[in-house]
């Protein structure tokens, strides 16, 4: 697929915060406001290092009585292939540790891929059907990989709209090695992920990126041509995306505030 020319699509709403913690507080405040506005909000949730402090802040807000998750529906973006939900390295276990067990989400409103499903294609179809039945994502909180991936939609010659099985890049496996004792050889080689269709159809999107390792990907997302070599760049086609970064991740975005 050929890249689209620069200037094609929407200008992304970029804000460079003084610190990561300021961006985290703003993200938690935005999620809180969205849930108060629509208590039955459908939210797409990421994993990895980037959202950890967001989840901590959401838990703190819930414990202070400021945030009620009882009618919220969540869909996680991806999961390692071959790992059951109770495996400590699974993204489901990550979510339990950092959010689910600390707030009042209804179990039936939590949706995650089952990485241990016998047929990956059937599991992906099941997941897409559940998301469609929920009406799609009202709010998507998203990180970006150092290679420009979103969820586990890796750079390549083409991108898939529907949920699918994907082979993980070296960069992606290194990024999640901390879940496996910092041993990249223990990271699964493949994963299940929401496709670009579900991500781009989310009604509102917040992209978070922190640290100098994300700077090149953020610049490609915001300034570069729309290209399958940087899946995040397709959010230039979306009408309601906010990209919130710290100075290190935003170092290539001179003049963005």
C-alpha positions in Angstrom: 0.0 0.0 0.0 1.4 3.4 -1.0 1.6 6.1 1.7 -0.8 9.0 1.3 0.8 12.4 0.8 1.7 14.7 3.7 -1.2 17.0 4.6 -3.8 14.4 3.7 -6.3 13.9 6.7 -6.8 15.8 9.9 -4.3 17.6 12.0 -4.0 15.8 15.3 -4.6 17.6 18.5 -1.2 17.4 20.2 -0.4 18.6 23.7 3.0 18.4 25.2 2.8 18.3 29.0 5.6 19.3 31.3 5.8 15.8 32.8 4.4 12.4 32.3 2.4 12.7 35.6 0.7 15.8 34.4 -0.4 14.0 31.2 -1.6 11.0 33.4 -3.6 13.3 35.6 -5.2 14.9 32.5 -6.0 11.5 31.0 -7.6 10.2 34.3 -9.6 13.4 34.5 -10.8 13.0 30.9 -11.9 9.3 31.5 -13.7 10.4 34.7 -15.6 13.1 33.0 -16.5 10.8 30.1 -17.9 8.2 32.5 -19.9 10.8 34.5 -21.3 12.1 31.2 -22.2 8.6 30.0 -22.1 6.0 32.9 -22.5 3.2 30.4 -19.4 4.2 28.5 -17.6 1.6 26.4 -13.8 2.0 26.8 -10.9 0.4 25.0 -8.0 -0.2 27.3 -4.3 -0.7 26.6 -1.6 -2.5 28.6 2.2 -2.1 28.9 4.1 0.5 30.9 2.4 3.6 29.4 -1.0 3.3 31.1 0.2 2.1 34.5 0.0 5.5 36.2 -3.3 6.2 34.5 -4.8 3.1 36.1 -3.3 4.0 39.5 -5.0 7.4 39.3 -8.3 5.9 38.2 -8.2 3.5 41.2 -7.4 6.4 43.5 -10.4 8.3 42.1 -12.6 5.3 42.6 -11.5 4.8 46.2 -12.2 8.5 46.9 -15.8 8.0 45.7 -15.3 10.1 42.6 -15.6 7.4 40.0 -18.3 4.7 39.5 -17.4 1.9 37.1 -20.6 -0.2 37.7 -22.1 0.4 34.3 -18.9 0.8 32.3 -18.0 -1.8 29.6 -14.3 -2.4 28.8 -12.6 -4.1 25.9 -8.9 -4.8 26.1 -7.0 -4.2 22.9 -4.9 -7.4 22.7 -3.6 -10.6 24.3 -0.7 -13.0 23.9 -1.5 -16.1 21.9 -1.2 -19.3 23.9 -1.6 -17.7 27.4 -4.7 -18.5 29.5 -6.3 -15.6 31.3 -4.8 -16.6 34.7 -1.2 -16.8 33.4 0.8 -14.1 35.2 2.2 -12.9 31.9 -1.2 -12.4 30.2 -2.7 -9.0 29.7 -5.8 -10.2 31.5 -3.7 -10.8 34.6 -2.1 -7.4 34.1 -5.5 -5.8 34.1 -6.6 -7.7 37.2 -3.5 -6.5 39.0 -3.6 -2.9 38.0 -7.3 -2.1 37.6 -10.0 -4.7 37.6 -9.7 -6.0 41.1 -9.5 -2.5 42.6 -12.7 -1.0 41.1 -16.4 -1.9 40.8 -16.5 -3.1 37.2 -19.1 -5.7 36.6 -17.4 -9.0 35.6 -19.8 -9.5 32.7 -18.9 -6.0 31.3 -15.1 -6.9 31.1 -14.0 -8.2 27.8 -10.6 -9.7 27.0 -9.3 -12.0 24.3 -8.8 -15.5 25.4 -5.3 -16.2 24.3 -5.7 -19.9 25.0 -8.6 -20.4 22.6 -8.1 -23.4 20.4 -9.0 -21.5 17.2 -7.6 -18.0 17.0 -9.8 -17.0 14.0 -13.0 -18.0 15.9 -11.9 -16.1 19.0 -11.3 -13.0 17.0 -14.7 -13.2 15.3 -16.3 -13.7 18.8 -14.5 -10.6 20.1 -15.5 -8.5 17.1 -19.1 -9.6 17.5 -19.1 -8.7 21.2 -17.7 -5.2 20.4 -20.3 -4.7 17.7 -23.1 -5.7 20.1 -21.8 -3.2 22.6 -22.0 -0.4 20.0 -18.3 0.0 19.4 -15.8 2.1 21.5 -17.0 5.4 22.9 -13.5 6.2 24.2 -10.2 4.6 23.2 -7.1 5.1 25.4 -4.1 4.1 23.4 -0.3 3.8 23.6 2.1 3.8 20.6 4.9 1.3 20.1 8.4 2.5 19.3 7.8 1.2 15.7 4.5 3.0 15.3 2.3 0.1 16.1 -1.1 0.6 17.8 -2.4 -2.3 19.9 -0.5 -5.2 18.2 -1.1 -3.9 14.7 2.5 -4.1 13.5 4.0 -2.1 10.6 4.0 -3.9 7.3 2.8 -3.9 3.7 -0.9 -4.0 4.8 -3.1 -3.6 7.8 -6.2 -5.6 8.8 -9.5 -4.0 9.7 -10.8 -6.9 11.8 -9.4 -8.6 14.9 -6.7 -11.1 14.0 -3.7 -13.2 14.9 -0.4 -11.3 14.4 3.3 -12.2 14.7 5.0 -9.9 17.1 8.0 -7.8 16.0 11.2 -7.8 17.9 10.5 -4.3 19.2 7.1 -5.3 20.5 8.4 -8.3 22.3 11.2 -6.3 23.9 8.7 -3.7 25.0 6.7 -6.3 27.1 9.6 -8.4 28.3 9.1 -7.0 31.8 6.0 -9.2 32.1 8.3 -12.2 31.7 11.1 -11.4 34.0 12.9 -9.2 31.5 13.6 -12.3 29.4 12.5 -11.6 25.8 12.9 -15.2 24.9 9.9 -16.0 27.1 7.6 -13.5 25.4 5.1 -15.3 23.1 5.8 -14.9 19.4 2.2 -14.1 18.5 -0.8 -12.3 19.8 -4.5 -11.6 19.2 -5.4 -7.9 18.6 -8.2 -5.6 17.7 -7.8 -4.5 14.1 -7.5 -1.0 12.7 -11.2 -0.9 11.9 -12.3 -1.0 15.5 -9.6 1.4 16.7 -10.4 4.0 14.0 -14.1 3.7 14.6 -13.8 4.7 18.3 -15.7 7.9 18.8 -12.9 9.6 20.9 -9.3 8.7 21.1 -6.5 9.6 23.6 -3.0 8.5 22.6 -0.3 8.6 25.3 3.4 8.5 24.7 6.2 9.1 27.2 10.0 9.0 26.9 12.6 9.6 24.2 12.2 6.1 22.9 8.7 7.1 21.6 9.8 10.3 19.9 10.4 9.0 16.4 7.1 7.1 16.4 5.1 10.1 17.7 6.7 12.3 15.0 5.8 9.8 12.3 2.3 9.5 13.6 1.7 13.3 13.7 3.9 14.7 10.9 4.6 11.8 8.6 2.6 10.5 5.6 -0.2 8.1 6.3 1.4 4.7 5.8 1.1 1.1 6.8 4.7 1.4 7.9 3.4 3.5 10.8 0.0 2.2 11.7 -0.6 5.0 14.2 -0.4 7.5 11.3 -3.9 6.4 10.2 -5.3 8.4 13.1 -4.7 11.4 11.0 -7.9 10.2 9.3 -9.9 10.4 12.6 -11.8 13.5 13.6 -11.3 13.4 17.4 -7.8 12.3 18.5 -5.7 13.8 21.2 -2.0 13.0 21.4 -0.7 13.7 24.9 3.1 13.4 25.4 5.9 14.5 27.7 8.7 16.7 26.3 10.9 13.7 25.5 8.3 11.9 23.4 7.4 15.2 21.8 10.9 16.4 21.0 10.2 16.1 17.2 7.0 18.2 17.4 8.3 21.7 17.5 5.6 24.2 18.1 3.0 21.6 19.2 1.1 22.5 22.4 
